[in-house]
Amino acid sequence: MKIPIFQVDAFTSSLFCGNPAAVCILDDWIDDLLLQSIAAENNLSETAFIVSRGETFDLRWFTPTTEVALCGHATLASAHVLFNHGAWPEETVCFQTRKRGQLSVSRKGNLLEMDFPALPVHEQAPPAGLEEALNIEPEEIFGSAEDMLVVLDSEKTVQEISPDFAKLEQVDCRGVIVTARGDKSDFVSRFFGPRVGVPEDPVTGSAHCVLVPYWAGRLKKNILHAFQVSKRGGELFCENLGQRVRIAGRAVMYMQGEINL
């Protein structure tokens, strides 16, 4: 069996920036253990697997250690592959997912714009060990559908935070989003997910399902410009739509090949 594979840097127009994702195109679904083994071998924060269903595509995402319910950058990467290397003729491609329903990505000039669910924050006591693992005193901490949102006092603090990943892996949540007002953007963020095999994710589309409604409410505006200030960095153009969010960015192909099984 030969499986086409592509590696795309998402939320950037420059190679070696943004967030790299692998995209594998399957004729039909194969065993989950094999999917997980491929993702582990790729050793990227996410590997996307897509199967054509005619007018839509099934889409699943795996970290090196587990399947996840939602991933933004690998969805952007999947759309980039279909638009540029899969001869998809329409301006919008629709994906059917197992836990987040239908998602779509549209071409808007030189941007790819994703239509994702909004995941608002709620009051929640911080899990035991969170503040100790982050080694910082936050302004506020909120819960969301899967991740904790930690609000800090400045972009500089977000850039300089250095979590204890061994301790953070013991904290009872999928991942931790840290965020603050941006110096040259509406907000900045970073994302840590050692419990799912991703100590730091370079650019996290799904985290913006939480960040966009939070910052839209705090800043009293619905059009938002964001940077994820990891070492690789990424730029996102966002819009709050109430129950949905639009998250747009650029993508660039790094390599393509075949997996031999």
C-alpha angles and dihedrals in degrees: 000000000000119000120193111233131189131185116210132182105223130203092023141076093212128077117245091028132088120030121315117222132178118225120199121190114211131189088217138341118295128197114306092231089058091049090052092047091053091050091049091049091050088051094199124134089256140012116194122208119198132188122189117237096178107260094019139031131230110231132194131171131210132187116205088274111027149009115261132209097229137011125177106188094048089049089052089047092049091052091047090055094048095046096045106027105018097056092234101178102200130082091234130047121198126211128197113213132190100234108017101044120223121355127183137199123199133191110242108176107294092344132086110218121204125203106213137164118268112240107196123201126247137194110276135159110249113257115254113277097015099117092041090052092049091045092213140096110244127207092224140353125206137177126231136179092294112345139057117242114215116191117206133190102249147003088252091058091050091050094048100044112120112186126203096243095194089058093040090055088062094054113105102242136083095243146336125241115199117194146167141168110290125239093219100013138043093262144345132210149177129203130215122189112162091150089067096042097266112106090183125002110211096217122002118199094181091055088062089063082071099033098051098058090041095052093038088059095043097045095036093230134105102204109074136180116206143179128199102215101206120134091272093038131200141208125224133186111205142184129193113223100171105247092021137040131208115219118184135183146139130265137197131198116243102177146335135203145125136285112221114211 
